[in-house]
Amino acid sequence: MIEISLTLLVISIFLGFLLGIVSGLTPGIHVNNFALLLVALSPLFQGIGFAPFYIAVVILSNSIAHTFLDIIPSIFLGAPEPDTALAVLPGHALLMEGRGAEAVRLSALGSAGAVVVSLLMVIPMAFFFMNIYGIINAYIGWILVLIVVLMIATEKGEVIEGQGSLVHLKFKMYAVVLFFISGLLGLFAFGSEELMSPLVKFGEPSVLFPLLSGLFGASMLVISLITKSEVPPQQVKWRFELSQKRTVRGMLTGSVAGSFVAWLPGVSSAVGTIIARLFVREEKGADSSKEFMVSISSANTSNAIFSLIALYIIQKARSGAMVAIDKLVDIKEWEPSIIMLLLIVIVFVSVISYFTTIYLGDRTAGFLSGLNYSKLCAGVLAGLAIMVFMFTGWFGFVIFLIATPIGMVASFAKIRKTHAMGAILLPVILYFLKI
C-alpha cells in the first residue's frame, strides 16, 4: 500500500503542470523529453524524499497539461507536435477568419470534454479490451489498411459545378499519390533515424519533429508567404458559434478514437485523429473546421488518459510517458484506489489547464493582431528550420526540406492534408504486416 503525502502530491501535480506549459508551448520539446529526463534524475529526487510514485504523478500531469496547451503553437505558429499536426489546417483556417482565439477555446473544450467522456468509458473500455485485445493486436496492420482505404474513399476534393460526376476520382488519385509519397519519405526517415546528430540533445531526438514540421507546419507557412496572406484582426469572444450537437459529436468521436488507439502498439494519437476525421461530416463553412478542432483535441487527451489505463490493465506502455512511468513503478502492484486517485489528479490538472489554455490563447491572439503576418510567417519558418537543425542535425534538416513541398501538395490539389499522414501510417502498416 502506497502512503500518500498530500503536500508532495500537490507539489508533483503543479510541477507536472508547469512542465506541460513549457512542453506544450515550445515546438520541438515533447512530453517524452521531460519524462526521460525525470527518470534519469529519479535517484536525485528520491534522495530528497520524492518517491517514484510522485515522479510518476509529475509525468502524468505533464502529459495531460501538454494535450491542452500544445494547440497554441499549432494554430498561431504553424508549428505542430505529432499529436496536433492535423489541427494546423483547420486551426489556420479559423485564424485567417479572425477566430484564432476561438479555435483555441474549441480545442480546450474538446480536451475538457474528453476527460468527462473518458471517465465514463473507463470501466466498459477496460473490460472490452481485456477480452478482445489479443484479436485486435493480431489484426492491427489490416485495421490500419482499412482506415487508409476509408480516408481515400471519402476524399471528394473541391467540388465545382460543371466538372462532371467522375471528377471525385481525380481527387482520390491525388490522395493516393500524396499518401504514398509521404509514406515513402516516412520509410526513409524512420529507416535512417540513426543518422540524426543533434547539436543540442534533449532526450531522445525524434525524426517526427522534422517530418511533421515540414509536412504540416512549414508547408502552410510557405503557402501563406506565396499568397501574401494577411491575418485579420482577431476576435476574442467568450462564446463561440458551434451547435451543441456538433460539439458533443466532436467530443464523442475524438474520445472514442483516442481511447481505442491507446491500446494498440506502435499507434499514436495522430492515428486517433485520423479515425475521428472519418466521422466528422465535411461541409462548406467554418463549422466543419470547428468540429474537427474539438475532435482532434478530444482524441489527444483521451489517448493520454487511456494510455495509463492500458498500462494498468494489460501492462503495456503505449506512449513515451507511460514507458517512463513503467520504469519508475511496478503498476501491477497498485490497488484500484491508486488508479482512482490518479484519475482525480487528471481531472484537477485538466481544470487548471483548460483555463490556462484559454487565457494564453486570448493573449496570443491579441498580440498577433498587431504584427505583420508575412514577417511573422518568415520568422517562424526560419525559427522552425533552426530548431530542426539544432534538435535533429543535418539529416533532420534534409527531411524537413523534403517534407515541406510534399506537404504543399494537398493545398494545390485541393484535397485533405490527412493523406500526408502516410508518413506515419505506411511504415506502421508495413511493420505490422511484416512486409
Secondary structure, DSSP 4 states (H G I P E B T S, - for coil): -PPPPHHHHHHHHHHHHHHHHHHHHSTT--HHHHHHHHHHTHHHHHHTT--HHHHHHHHHHHHHHHHHHTHHHHHHT----GGGGGGHHHHHHHHTTT-HHHHHHHHHHHHHHHHHHHHHHHHHHHHHHHHHHHHHHHTHHHHHHHHHHHHHHT------TTS-TTHHHHHHHHHHHHHHHHHHHHHHHHHTGGG---SS--SS--THHHHHIIIIIIHHHHHHHHTT--PPPPP--SS----HHHHHHHHHHHHHHHHHHTTSTT--HHHHHHHHHHTS---SSSHHHHHHHHHHHHHHHHHHHHHHHHHHHH----SHHHHHHHHH--GGG--HHHHHHHHHHHHHHHHHHHHHHHHHHHHHHHHHTTS-HHHHHHHHHHHHHHHHHHHHHHHHHHHHHHHHHHHHHHHHHT--GGGGGHHHHHHHHHHHTT-
